[in-house]
Amino acid sequence: MVETKILTVYEVADFLKIHFNSAYELIREGKIRYIKVGRQIRIPESYLQEFIERGGTN
């Protein structure tokens, strides 16, 4: 089984050095893919890597 690191929005914001509201905005705009666990938003590390590789665009 491959272990995938799952990040919170706050962890993503910290990694990207942006405010957490900006991270939520990127998610709402569909620029960063995410999954929901109950009512909580989680971002697999691979989704964040995709965002970075695209240069932060759709």
C-alpha positions as a printed Julia matrix, in Angstrom:
58×3 Matrix{Float64}:
   0.0    0.0     0.0
   1.34   3.4    -1.01
   1.17   6.01    1.72
  -0.12   9.38    0.55
   0.31  12.46    2.67
  -2.94  14.39    3.13
  -2.71  18.11    3.94
  -5.11  20.57    5.51
  -5.82  23.93    3.92
  -3.67  25.55    6.62
  -0.75  23.24    5.81
  -1.09  24.02    2.09
  -1.15  27.75    2.84
   1.95  27.41    5.02
   3.77  25.41    2.34
   2.91  27.97   -0.38
   3.68  30.89    1.98
   0.22  32.41    1.45
  -2.65  33.33    3.78
  -5.11  30.5     4.43
  -7.92  32.57    2.86
  -5.88  32.69   -0.36
  -5.54  28.9    -0.23
  -9.33  28.56    0.17
  -9.77  30.88   -2.83
  -7.49  28.7    -4.98
  -9.59  25.7    -3.98
 -12.91  27.48   -4.71
 -11.59  28.54   -8.13
 -10.7   24.93   -8.9
  -6.99  25.65   -9.2
  -6.14  23.18   -6.43
  -8.05  19.9    -6.44
  -9.23  18.54   -3.11
 -11.23  15.83   -1.4
 -13.77  16.15    1.38
 -13.64  14.06    4.51
 -17.01  14.71    6.06
 -17.22  18.5     6.01
 -13.47  19.02    6.02
 -11.36  19.86    2.98
  -8.17  17.85    2.52
  -5.55  18.09   -0.22
  -3.49  15.05   -1.13
   0.15  15.99   -1.6
  -0.06  14.78   -5.22
  -2.81  17.36   -5.95
  -0.63  20.13   -4.55
   2.29  18.88   -6.66
   0.07  19.03   -9.78
  -0.8   22.65   -8.96
   2.87  23.55   -8.58
   3.88  21.78  -11.79
   1.2   23.7   -13.72
   2.76  26.89  -12.42
  -0.27  27.72  -10.25
  -2.75  27.9   -13.12
  -5.68  25.79  -14.32
